[in-house]
Amino acid sequence: MMPSLNALLDEIRACEICNDVLPLGPRPVLVARASARLLVVGQAPGRKVHESGVPWSDPSGKRLRDWMGIGAEQFYDSRQVAIVPMGFCYPGTGKSGDLPPRPECAEHWHARVFAMLPRIETTLVIGQYSQRYILRECAQRSLRETVAAWREFAPRFWPLPHPSFRNNRWLQQNPWFEHEVLPSLREHLRRLLS
């Protein structure tokens, strides 16, 4: 018999697959309920999210919610929004920011979690790691090209850059993102989550 989603989440939260390589130890951060219609697939929790245990509870999360046109109350309503990153635990810091998400989460858990989210209509695919995994061969050669092709994926998938302030330069170099993508995304999410 297949376990319930709550039982699976308990199993994930007890996971120690990467215990030996995580600088702060395991603390899987994800939110999911079978009723959710929107799925947010980011990269991996940062240090602040690791400390709080609340996904996107950092400046990147505030920017993401601004991009989506929704407040924290709606974003954290697990009846509507599932948050399942590529890596569930903080991977540590490298030379130019956080390390890539650990691959073990996707390999071991994603298919099981996604199978228990039958009502998902739209997935926000945030950052290149998520786009390569979720969009597979449909992802373009670069993040810019994938995000620029958003009309080919929407409304089922919305490829987005990471909302980190490290990406301010990317946003400045690609003003079409703010002028074309975000208004359409906000309108779609307004209808989806109303």
Backbone as JSON, one array per atom type, in Angstrom:
{
  "sequence": "MMPSLNALLDEIRACEICNDVLPLGPRPVLVARASARLLVVGQAPGRKVHESGVPWSDPSGKRLRDWMGIGAEQFYDSRQVAIVPMGFCYPGTGKSGDLPPRPECAEHWHARVFAMLPRIETTLVIGQYSQRYILRECAQRSLRETVAAWREFAPRFWPLPHPSFRNNRWLQQNPWFEHEVLPSLREHLRRLLS",
  "N": [[0.83, -1.18, 0.0], [0.5, 2.25, -0.82], [2.11, 4.93, 0.9], [0.6, 7.67, 2.74], [0.55, 11.17, 1.76], [1.3, 12.78, 3.91], [2.68, 10.92, 5.49], [4.78, 10.35, 3.77], [6.03, 12.88, 3.67], [6.86, 13.05, 6.33], [8.73, 11.0, 6.31], [10.58, 12.07, 4.51], [11.4, 14.35, 5.93], [12.83, 13.15, 7.92], [15.01, 12.26, 6.6], [18.39, 11.31, 6.0], [20.2, 10.98, 3.99], [22.2, 12.59, 2.82], [23.73, 13.31, 4.95], [26.5, 13.21, 5.62], [27.7, 15.07, 3.95], [26.55, 17.56, 4.13], [26.97, 20.83, 5.25], [25.67, 21.98, 7.48], [24.22, 19.94, 8.39], [21.33, 17.72, 7.89], [18.21, 19.22, 7.12], [15.47, 19.0, 5.85], [13.45, 21.05, 3.82], [10.34, 21.62, 2.77], [7.0, 21.92, 1.43], [3.85, 20.51, 1.07], [0.61, 19.62, -0.07], [-2.08, 17.55, -1.03], [-4.12, 18.96, -2.24], [-3.05, 21.18, -3.49], [-2.67, 23.49, -6.18], [-0.74, 24.9, -7.41], [2.68, 24.55, -7.98], [5.85, 25.16, -6.71], [9.04, 25.0, -7.75], [12.1, 25.37, -6.73], [15.63, 25.85, -6.19], [17.47, 25.09, -3.86], [17.28, 25.27, -0.27], [18.54, 28.26, 1.23], [20.97, 29.47, 3.65], [19.52, 31.05, 5.56], [16.92, 30.08, 5.25], [17.36, 27.44, 5.96], [17.86, 27.83, 8.67], [15.41, 28.88, 9.58], [13.53, 27.01, 8.73], [11.43, 27.51, 7.08], [10.27, 27.67, 3.84], [11.61, 29.85, 1.34], [11.85, 32.08, 3.03], [13.31, 34.51, 3.01], [15.15, 37.3, 1.56], [15.08, 36.64, -1.22], [12.74, 35.16, -1.37], [10.83, 37.1, -0.77], [11.09, 38.72, -3.03], [10.33, 36.84, -4.98], [7.62, 36.43, -4.3], [6.7, 39.0, -4.84], [7.13, 39.04, -7.62], [5.22, 37.14, -8.29], [2.93, 38.4, -7.53], [1.52, 37.99, -5.18], [0.76, 37.76, -1.66], [2.45, 36.85, 1.43], [0.69, 35.33, 3.0], [-1.01, 33.99, 1.19], [0.92, 32.7, -0.37], [2.05, 30.92, 1.45], [-0.06, 29.22, 1.94], [-0.68, 26.1, 2.12], [-2.72, 24.57, 1.11], [-3.13, 25.52, -1.38], [-0.62, 26.05, -2.55], [2.23, 24.23, -3.27], [5.56, 23.63, -2.26], [8.41, 22.5, -3.42], [11.61, 22.03, -3.53], [14.54, 21.47, -5.65], [16.72, 20.44, -4.22], [16.39, 19.5, -0.87], [17.71, 20.34, 1.38], [20.04, 22.72, 2.83], [22.83, 23.22, 0.85], [25.37, 24.26, 1.3], [28.06, 26.69, 0.91], [29.7, 27.99, -1.96], [32.26, 29.32, -4.15], [30.96, 31.42, -5.52], [28.5, 31.85, -4.32], [25.7, 29.94, -3.01], [26.14, 26.39, -3.07], [25.32, 24.03, -5.74], [22.08, 22.37, -5.74], [21.83, 19.32, -3.92], [21.88, 16.24, -5.68], [20.59, 13.97, -4.75], [18.05, 14.28, -3.59], [16.17, 14.79, -5.68], [16.55, 12.41, -7.13], [15.79, 10.44, -5.28], [13.35, 11.22, -4.05], [11.58, 12.95, -5.56], [9.82, 11.88, -7.64], [8.02, 10.37, -6.16], [6.87, 12.31, -4.46], [5.75, 14.14, -6.34], [3.9, 12.49, -7.59], [1.93, 12.4, -5.72], [0.66, 14.78, -5.86], [-1.86, 15.49, -7.33], [-3.43, 17.58, -8.31], [-2.0, 19.66, -9.35], [-1.7, 22.36, -11.5], [-0.09, 24.32, -12.52], [3.39, 24.92, -12.65], [6.01, 26.64, -11.22], [9.17, 27.06, -12.38], [12.14, 27.46, -11.19], [15.23, 28.8, -11.77], [18.25, 27.4, -13.24], [18.93, 24.7, -12.58], [16.52, 23.55, -11.77], [15.06, 23.94, -14.11], [16.42, 22.37, -16.0], [15.9, 19.85, -14.94], [13.05, 19.62, -14.65], [11.99, 20.52, -17.13], [13.47, 19.1, -18.88], [14.53, 17.93, -22.02], [13.31, 20.01, -23.28], [14.18, 22.36, -22.19], [16.09, 25.23, -22.95], [19.36, 26.16, -24.29], [20.47, 28.01, -22.49], [19.69, 29.67, -19.38], [18.57, 32.18, -19.86], [17.56, 31.89, -22.48], [15.67, 29.89, -22.05], [13.88, 31.1, -20.23], [13.08, 33.21, -21.86], [11.59, 31.83, -23.7], [9.16, 31.44, -22.53], [6.44, 31.46, -23.29], [6.09, 29.14, -24.72], [5.93, 27.23, -22.79], [4.07, 28.0, -20.84], [0.61, 27.71, -19.9], [1.27, 25.68, -18.17], [3.94, 25.34, -17.26], [6.2, 27.71, -15.87], [9.07, 29.07, -16.54], [11.51, 30.66, -14.63], [14.05, 33.07, -13.7], [16.33, 32.78, -10.92], [15.2, 34.48, -8.03], [17.18, 35.78, -6.57], [19.14, 38.48, -5.3], [21.58, 38.52, -6.37], [21.13, 38.23, -9.01], [20.5, 40.69, -10.07], [21.85, 42.05, -12.12], [21.33, 40.4, -14.34], [18.57, 40.81, -14.54], [18.52, 43.53, -15.16], [19.73, 43.45, -17.66], [17.85, 42.12, -19.11], [15.19, 43.41, -19.62], [12.71, 42.76, -20.69], [11.76, 40.63, -19.22], [10.57, 41.65, -16.86], [8.65, 43.3, -18.04], [7.15, 41.73, -19.83], [6.93, 38.96, -19.04], [6.31, 38.9, -16.22], [3.8, 40.41, -15.85], [2.0, 38.69, -17.21], [2.35, 36.3, -15.8], [1.45, 37.08, -13.23], [-1.25, 37.64, -13.76], [-2.15, 35.12, -14.58], [-1.71, 33.61, -12.21], [-3.4, 34.96, -10.48], [-5.91, 34.2, -11.46], [-5.69, 31.39, -11.2], [-5.37, 30.96, -8.42], [-7.58, 32.11, -7.28]],
  "CA": [[0.0, 0.0, 0.0], [1.27, 3.48, -0.92], [1.92, 5.76, 2.09], [-0.07, 8.96, 2.52], [1.48, 12.26, 1.54], [1.85, 13.19, 5.21], [3.67, 9.92, 5.9], [5.95, 10.55, 2.91], [6.72, 14.09, 4.14], [7.55, 12.69, 7.58], [9.89, 10.21, 5.9], [11.55, 13.01, 3.92], [11.95, 15.21, 6.99], [13.77, 12.33, 8.71], [16.04, 11.78, 5.68], [19.79, 11.61, 6.3], [20.99, 10.47, 2.87], [23.35, 13.46, 2.57], [24.21, 13.77, 6.25], [27.96, 13.34, 5.68], [28.22, 16.12, 3.07], [25.86, 18.83, 4.37], [27.75, 21.56, 6.26], [24.87, 22.25, 8.67], [23.4, 18.76, 8.65], [20.06, 17.7, 7.16], [16.96, 19.84, 7.57], [14.65, 19.12, 4.64], [12.46, 22.12, 3.85], [9.38, 21.54, 1.68], [5.6, 22.0, 1.85], [2.99, 19.91, 0.04], [-0.68, 19.02, 0.24], [-2.66, 17.0, -2.26], [-5.06, 19.92, -2.83], [-2.33, 22.29, -4.12], [-2.82, 23.65, -7.64], [0.49, 25.55, -7.87], [3.91, 23.94, -7.48], [7.03, 26.01, -6.82], [10.26, 24.17, -7.72], [13.3, 26.18, -6.72], [16.89, 25.11, -6.23], [17.69, 24.5, -2.54], [17.22, 26.29, 0.76], [19.75, 28.97, 1.64], [21.27, 29.38, 5.09], [18.42, 31.62, 6.36], [15.79, 29.13, 5.2], [17.77, 26.3, 6.79], [17.7, 28.21, 10.08], [14.0, 29.08, 9.92], [12.71, 25.87, 8.36], [10.31, 28.02, 6.29], [10.79, 27.9, 2.49], [11.56, 31.19, 0.75], [11.71, 33.07, 4.11], [14.49, 35.33, 2.88], [14.89, 38.34, 0.54], [14.7, 36.03, -2.5], [11.34, 34.79, -1.27], [10.02, 38.31, -0.88], [11.09, 39.11, -4.45], [9.53, 35.87, -5.71], [6.21, 36.74, -4.06], [6.42, 40.22, -5.61], [7.0, 38.62, -9.01], [3.97, 36.39, -8.43], [1.81, 39.27, -7.23], [0.75, 37.47, -4.05], [1.36, 38.0, -0.36], [2.96, 35.69, 2.16], [-0.42, 34.49, 3.48], [-1.44, 33.12, 0.1], [2.06, 31.88, -0.77], [2.24, 29.84, 2.43], [-1.28, 28.43, 2.1], [-0.32, 24.81, 1.52], [-3.87, 24.01, 0.39], [-3.05, 26.02, -2.75], [0.75, 26.13, -3.07], [3.23, 23.26, -2.82], [6.92, 24.13, -2.45], [9.26, 21.31, -3.44], [12.83, 22.41, -4.24], [15.37, 20.4, -6.22], [17.39, 19.88, -3.05], [15.58, 19.87, 0.28], [18.56, 20.84, 2.46], [21.06, 23.71, 2.49], [23.99, 22.47, 0.36], [26.64, 24.9, 1.64], [28.45, 27.84, 0.11], [30.85, 27.85, -2.84], [32.98, 30.56, -4.45], [30.11, 32.5, -6.01], [27.16, 31.7, -3.75], [25.39, 28.6, -2.52], [26.45, 25.26, -3.96], [24.13, 23.48, -6.41], [21.3, 21.44, -4.91], [22.28, 17.93, -3.92], [21.03, 15.48, -6.6], [19.94, 12.83, -4.11], [16.63, 14.54, -3.32], [15.4, 14.54, -6.9], [16.66, 11.0, -7.47], [15.16, 9.57, -4.3], [12.06, 11.64, -3.54], [10.68, 13.76, -6.38], [8.75, 11.14, -8.33], [7.03, 9.98, -5.15], [6.13, 13.5, -4.02], [4.96, 14.67, -7.45], [2.78, 11.57, -7.83], [0.91, 12.65, -4.7], [0.14, 16.13, -6.06], [-2.62, 15.29, -8.55], [-4.2, 18.76, -8.75], [-1.11, 20.72, -9.83], [-1.99, 22.86, -12.84], [1.01, 25.19, -12.94], [4.64, 24.77, -11.91], [7.04, 27.65, -11.4], [10.44, 26.33, -12.49], [13.0, 28.58, -10.83], [16.66, 28.56, -11.86], [18.66, 26.46, -14.28], [18.89, 23.31, -12.13], [15.12, 23.14, -11.83], [14.62, 23.91, -15.5], [16.99, 21.18, -16.65], [15.26, 18.65, -14.41], [11.61, 19.59, -14.92], [11.69, 20.72, -18.55], [14.27, 18.1, -19.61], [15.07, 18.32, -23.33], [12.65, 21.25, -23.74], [14.94, 23.51, -21.71], [16.99, 25.76, -23.96], [20.79, 26.08, -23.94], [20.79, 28.87, -21.35], [18.55, 30.11, -18.58], [17.96, 33.32, -20.55], [16.78, 31.38, -23.61], [14.53, 29.14, -21.52], [12.92, 32.07, -19.7], [12.56, 33.96, -23.01], [10.64, 30.96, -24.4], [8.12, 31.13, -21.55], [5.13, 31.23, -23.92], [6.05, 27.75, -25.17], [5.72, 26.38, -21.61], [2.91, 28.45, -20.06], [0.5, 27.97, -18.47], [1.64, 24.53, -17.33], [5.23, 25.63, -16.63], [6.68, 29.09, -15.99], [10.49, 29.14, -16.2], [11.91, 31.95, -14.06], [15.38, 33.13, -13.11], [16.26, 32.79, -9.47], [14.96, 35.85, -7.58], [18.27, 36.28, -5.74], [19.64, 39.8, -5.66], [22.78, 38.3, -7.2], [20.69, 38.27, -10.4], [20.08, 42.04, -10.47], [22.44, 42.37, -13.43], [20.56, 39.66, -15.35], [17.29, 41.5, -14.67], [18.78, 44.79, -15.87], [20.06, 43.13, -19.06], [16.69, 41.47, -19.72], [14.0, 44.13, -19.13], [11.51, 42.08, -21.18], [11.25, 39.74, -18.19], [9.66, 42.41, -16.0], [7.57, 43.92, -18.82], [6.34, 40.74, -20.56], [6.68, 37.71, -18.31], [5.67, 39.06, -14.91], [2.36, 40.71, -15.9], [1.26, 37.48, -17.61], [2.41, 35.38, -14.67], [0.56, 37.56, -12.17], [-2.64, 37.46, -14.18], [-2.43, 33.68, -14.55], [-1.79, 33.17, -10.82], [-4.62, 35.55, -9.89], [-7.02, 33.33, -11.83], [-5.46, 30.05, -10.67], [-5.47, 30.9, -6.97], [-8.76, 32.81, -6.77]],
  "C": [[0.88, 1.25, 0.0], [1.03, 4.35, 0.32], [1.17, 7.04, 1.73], [1.0, 10.02, 2.28], [2.1, 12.71, 2.85], [2.91, 12.21, 5.7], [4.94, 10.07, 5.07], [6.72, 11.79, 3.35], [7.45, 13.84, 5.44], [8.82, 11.91, 7.27], [10.99, 11.12, 5.33], [12.2, 13.86, 5.01], [12.9, 14.47, 7.92], [14.96, 11.86, 7.88], [17.44, 12.23, 6.13], [20.72, 11.11, 5.2], [22.28, 11.26, 2.69], [24.03, 13.93, 3.85], [25.71, 14.06, 6.27], [28.51, 14.5, 4.86], [27.53, 17.48, 3.27], [26.55, 19.58, 5.5], [26.99, 21.84, 7.55], [23.98, 21.07, 9.04], [22.08, 18.82, 7.9], [18.96, 18.48, 7.89], [16.11, 20.06, 6.33], [13.54, 20.16, 4.8], [11.6, 22.0, 2.59], [7.98, 21.57, 2.27], [4.77, 21.4, 0.73], [1.7, 19.38, 0.66], [-1.31, 18.61, -1.07], [-3.6, 17.98, -2.95], [-4.36, 21.05, -3.6], [-2.5, 22.3, -5.63], [-1.57, 24.29, -8.25], [1.68, 24.87, -7.19], [5.07, 24.89, -7.74], [8.25, 25.11, -6.67], [11.45, 25.1, -7.85], [14.54, 25.3, -6.71], [17.13, 24.37, -4.92], [17.61, 25.6, -1.5], [18.57, 26.96, 0.96], [19.93, 28.84, 3.14], [20.12, 29.91, 5.94], [17.21, 30.69, 6.39], [16.12, 27.89, 6.01], [17.51, 26.61, 8.26], [16.23, 28.31, 10.47], [13.14, 27.84, 9.7], [11.5, 26.25, 7.52], [10.83, 28.32, 4.88], [10.61, 29.35, 2.03], [11.36, 32.28, 1.81], [12.95, 33.96, 4.16], [14.22, 36.4, 1.83], [14.52, 37.78, -0.83], [13.23, 35.64, -2.5], [10.42, 36.0, -1.37], [9.95, 38.75, -2.34], [10.24, 38.15, -5.26], [8.04, 36.17, -5.53], [5.8, 38.03, -4.78], [6.24, 39.88, -7.08], [5.65, 37.95, -9.25], [2.74, 37.26, -8.2], [0.93, 38.75, -6.11], [1.5, 37.75, -2.75], [1.79, 36.7, 0.3], [1.82, 34.76, 2.6], [-0.87, 33.51, 2.4], [-0.31, 32.17, -0.33], [2.24, 30.68, 0.17], [0.97, 29.06, 2.74], [-1.05, 27.1, 1.38], [-1.5, 24.12, 0.85], [-3.82, 24.4, -1.08], [-1.67, 25.88, -3.37], [1.63, 25.05, -2.43], [4.61, 23.82, -3.15], [7.86, 22.94, -2.29], [10.53, 21.63, -4.22], [13.56, 21.2, -4.81], [16.12, 19.68, -5.11], [16.66, 20.38, -1.82], [16.38, 20.51, 1.41], [19.57, 21.86, 1.93], [22.34, 22.98, 2.08], [25.35, 23.04, 0.75], [26.96, 26.01, 0.64], [29.7, 27.53, -0.7], [31.48, 29.21, -3.09], [32.06, 31.71, -4.82], [28.67, 32.39, -5.49], [26.95, 30.29, -3.24], [25.76, 27.55, -3.56], [25.18, 24.78, -4.65], [23.36, 22.55, -5.47], [21.87, 20.03, -5.01], [21.35, 17.13, -4.83], [20.23, 14.36, -5.95], [18.44, 13.04, -3.89], [15.77, 14.22, -4.54], [15.39, 13.05, -7.23], [15.81, 10.12, -6.55], [13.7, 9.92, -4.0], [11.09, 12.25, -4.55], [9.54, 12.99, -7.03], [7.65, 10.76, -7.35], [6.2, 11.17, -4.69], [5.21, 13.99, -5.13], [3.75, 13.78, -7.76], [1.63, 11.8, -6.85], [0.36, 14.08, -4.76], [-0.7, 16.15, -7.34], [-3.32, 16.53, -9.11], [-3.31, 19.88, -9.29], [-1.46, 21.07, -11.27], [-0.84, 23.68, -13.4], [2.21, 24.95, -12.03], [5.56, 25.92, -12.24], [8.38, 26.93, -11.33], [11.55, 27.38, -12.37], [14.48, 28.18, -10.87], [16.99, 27.42, -12.82], [18.63, 25.0, -13.84], [17.47, 22.76, -12.21], [14.66, 23.0, -13.27], [15.18, 22.69, -16.23], [16.29, 19.9, -16.2], [13.8, 18.54, -14.84], [11.31, 19.64, -16.42], [12.45, 19.75, -19.45], [14.79, 18.65, -20.94], [14.41, 19.58, -23.89], [13.36, 22.51, -23.22], [15.92, 23.93, -22.81], [18.45, 25.66, -23.47], [21.16, 26.9, -22.72], [19.52, 29.22, -20.6], [17.83, 31.25, -19.3], [17.07, 32.83, -21.68], [15.53, 30.63, -23.12], [13.46, 30.1, -20.99], [12.29, 32.86, -20.85], [11.52, 33.16, -23.79], [9.43, 30.62, -23.52], [6.77, 30.82, -22.17], [4.97, 29.78, -24.41], [5.68, 26.81, -24.02], [4.43, 26.72, -20.86], [1.62, 27.95, -20.7], [0.93, 26.81, -17.58], [2.94, 24.78, -16.57], [5.58, 27.09, -16.86], [8.15, 29.09, -15.57], [10.86, 30.55, -15.76], [13.38, 31.91, -13.68], [15.24, 33.03, -11.6], [16.08, 34.23, -9.0], [16.03, 36.41, -6.65], [18.72, 37.66, -6.22], [20.99, 39.7, -6.38], [22.43, 38.36, -8.68], [20.2, 39.64, -10.85], [20.62, 42.41, -11.84], [21.67, 41.68, -14.55], [19.23, 40.38, -15.6], [17.45, 42.82, -15.43], [19.05, 44.54, -17.35], [18.88, 42.52, -19.82], [15.4, 42.13, -19.25], [12.69, 43.52, -19.6], [10.91, 41.16, -20.12], [10.21, 40.46, -17.32], [8.45, 42.93, -16.78], [6.64, 42.92, -19.51], [5.93, 39.54, -19.7], [5.86, 37.96, -17.05], [4.21, 39.47, -14.98], [1.52, 39.5, -16.28], [1.23, 36.46, -16.48], [1.44, 35.81, -13.58], [-0.91, 37.36, -12.53], [-3.04, 35.98, -14.13], [-2.6, 33.2, -13.1], [-3.01, 33.75, -10.12], [-5.82, 34.66, -10.19], [-6.89, 31.94, -11.17], [-5.77, 29.96, -9.17], [-6.7, 31.61, -6.4], [-9.82, 31.81, -6.31]]
}
